[in-house]
Amino acid sequence: MDDHYIDIGDGDTFTLAPDPAPMVPQHLLKPSSGRYLSPMERATIMVADRQGQSVWSIAAMLGRAPSTISRELRRKRRHWMPRYHAWQPQLWAESRTIRPQPRKLEQNERLLDAVWAICQLDIDAQAVTPDTLRQALSERAQRVAAL
């Protein structure tokens, strides 16, 4: 079978297997929320930009507004990085999504015990009420005390 080649300019050529989908991590193939660009969309923008495609054609290919593509290309370049690279904007986006404060389960051991007890009881998530939390906590306390 013939391999597929993607030329991204500057003599850089990447060889892809005939069916590249199995090699892509599954979390990258999930549809994006629509609000933020996914890693695959950023990579597509990078390749298409290096091939010299217009902002409008890239937008049509991704099903995004041309202003989104233009903004991504314009804002995500730096003086030390004159060309758009998909990895740097993705790192910036991921660093901004880091939680500024610890999760409630990390702070509240009693709540963590209740959630853990509910998981052990195999209770449907829809059925969790304050009463089931209290019941789970009391059962968990009895089990811990019995040990």
Summary of the structure (lengths in Angstrom):
residues: 147
radius of gyration: 24.0
end to end distance: 63.2
largest distance: 70.2
contacts: 309
relative contact order: 0.07
helix: 57%
strand: 7%
